[in-house]
Amino acid sequence: MDVALAPSAALPGPISPELVLVSPPEVARLARGLLSSEPPAAIRAYAAPEREFGAVELTAVWFFSAAATVGPLLLLLLADRTG
């Protein structure tokens, strides 16, 4: 049976775009004929609303950053005095 004359039921399922690119022209034409004229609707992913940080969280981050910066410096100065 010629593929160009095959009904749409001859194709087992959806054909990937990559497969259409490497298929013979008859199969590609048949697959393009199965496409709808309208583009598929965009799928929207759920986006959780962004949470804003309060004063307590920002203060904690600020203190952690200051401790991470000043702490090793103080340990270095302490080690330098004792050694």
C-alpha positions as a Markdown table, in Angstrom:
| # | Residue | x | y | z |
|---|---|---|---|---|
| 1 | Met | 0.0 | 0.0 | 0.0 |
| 2 | Asp | 1.3 | 3.4 | -0.9 |
| 3 | Val | 1.8 | 5.6 | 2.2 |
| 4 | Ala | 0.4 | 8.7 | 0.3 |
| 5 | Leu | -2.9 | 6.9 | -0.1 |
| 6 | Ala | -3.0 | 5.5 | 3.4 |
| 7 | Pro | -5.8 | 6.8 | 5.6 |
| 8 | Ser | -5.1 | 8.7 | 8.8 |
| 9 | Ala | -5.8 | 5.5 | 10.7 |
| 10 | Ala | -2.6 | 4.0 | 9.1 |
| 11 | Leu | -0.5 | 6.1 | 11.3 |
| 12 | Pro | -0.2 | 4.5 | 14.8 |
| 13 | Gly | -0.2 | 7.7 | 16.7 |
| 14 | Pro | 1.2 | 11.2 | 16.7 |
| 15 | Ile | 4.4 | 11.6 | 14.8 |
| 16 | Ser | 7.1 | 13.7 | 16.3 |
| 17 | Pro | 8.4 | 16.7 | 14.4 |
| 18 | Glu | 11.9 | 15.1 | 14.2 |
| 19 | Leu | 10.4 | 12.0 | 12.6 |
| 20 | Val | 8.5 | 14.1 | 10.0 |
| 21 | Leu | 11.7 | 15.8 | 9.1 |
| 22 | Val | 13.5 | 12.5 | 8.2 |
| 23 | Ser | 10.4 | 10.7 | 6.8 |
| 24 | Pro | 9.8 | 10.3 | 3.1 |
| 25 | Pro | 7.9 | 13.3 | 1.6 |
| 26 | Glu | 4.6 | 11.2 | 1.4 |
| 27 | Val | 4.6 | 10.5 | 5.1 |
| 28 | Ala | 5.5 | 14.1 | 5.9 |
| 29 | Arg | 2.7 | 15.4 | 3.8 |
| 30 | Leu | 0.2 | 12.9 | 5.4 |
| 31 | Ala | 1.4 | 14.0 | 8.9 |
| 32 | Arg | 1.1 | 17.7 | 8.1 |
| 33 | Gly | -2.4 | 17.0 | 6.8 |
| 34 | Leu | -3.3 | 15.8 | 10.3 |
| 35 | Leu | -2.3 | 19.0 | 12.0 |
| 36 | Ser | -5.0 | 21.5 | 12.9 |
| 37 | Ser | -4.8 | 24.9 | 11.3 |
| 38 | Glu | -4.7 | 26.7 | 14.6 |
| 39 | Pro | -1.6 | 26.6 | 16.9 |
| 40 | Pro | -2.1 | 24.7 | 20.1 |
| 41 | Ala | -3.1 | 26.7 | 23.2 |
| 42 | Ala | -0.3 | 27.8 | 25.4 |
| 43 | Ile | -0.1 | 25.7 | 28.6 |
| 44 | Arg | 0.1 | 27.9 | 31.7 |
| 45 | Ala | 2.2 | 26.7 | 34.5 |
| 46 | Tyr | 1.0 | 27.5 | 38.0 |
| 47 | Ala | 3.1 | 30.3 | 39.5 |
| 48 | Ala | 2.9 | 30.7 | 43.2 |
| 49 | Pro | 2.7 | 34.3 | 44.3 |
| 50 | Glu | 6.0 | 35.6 | 45.5 |
| 51 | Arg | 6.3 | 36.0 | 49.3 |
| 52 | Glu | 7.7 | 39.2 | 50.6 |
| 53 | Phe | 10.0 | 39.0 | 53.5 |
| 54 | Gly | 9.2 | 40.9 | 56.7 |
| 55 | Ala | 11.5 | 42.9 | 59.0 |
| 56 | Val | 12.3 | 39.9 | 61.2 |
| 57 | Glu | 13.5 | 37.8 | 58.3 |
| 58 | Leu | 15.6 | 40.6 | 56.8 |
| 59 | Thr | 17.1 | 41.4 | 60.1 |
| 60 | Ala | 18.1 | 37.7 | 60.6 |
| 61 | Val | 19.7 | 37.7 | 57.2 |
| 62 | Trp | 21.6 | 40.9 | 58.0 |
| 63 | Phe | 22.9 | 39.5 | 61.3 |
| 64 | Phe | 23.9 | 36.2 | 59.7 |
| 65 | Ser | 25.8 | 38.1 | 56.9 |
| 66 | Ala | 27.5 | 40.3 | 59.4 |
| 67 | Ala | 28.5 | 37.3 | 61.6 |
| 68 | Ala | 29.8 | 35.4 | 58.6 |
| 69 | Thr | 32.0 | 38.4 | 57.7 |
| 70 | Val | 33.1 | 39.6 | 61.0 |
| 71 | Gly | 33.4 | 36.3 | 62.8 |
| 72 | Pro | 36.3 | 34.9 | 60.9 |
| 73 | Leu | 38.1 | 38.2 | 61.1 |
| 74 | Leu | 37.8 | 38.3 | 64.9 |
| 75 | Leu | 39.0 | 34.7 | 65.1 |
| 76 | Leu | 42.0 | 35.7 | 62.9 |
| 77 | Leu | 42.8 | 38.6 | 65.1 |
| 78 | Leu | 42.5 | 36.5 | 68.3 |
| 79 | Ala | 44.8 | 33.8 | 66.9 |
| 80 | Asp | 47.3 | 36.4 | 65.8 |
| 81 | Arg | 47.5 | 37.9 | 69.4 |
| 82 | Thr | 47.9 | 34.5 | 71.1 |
| 83 | Gly | 50.5 | 33.2 | 68.7 |
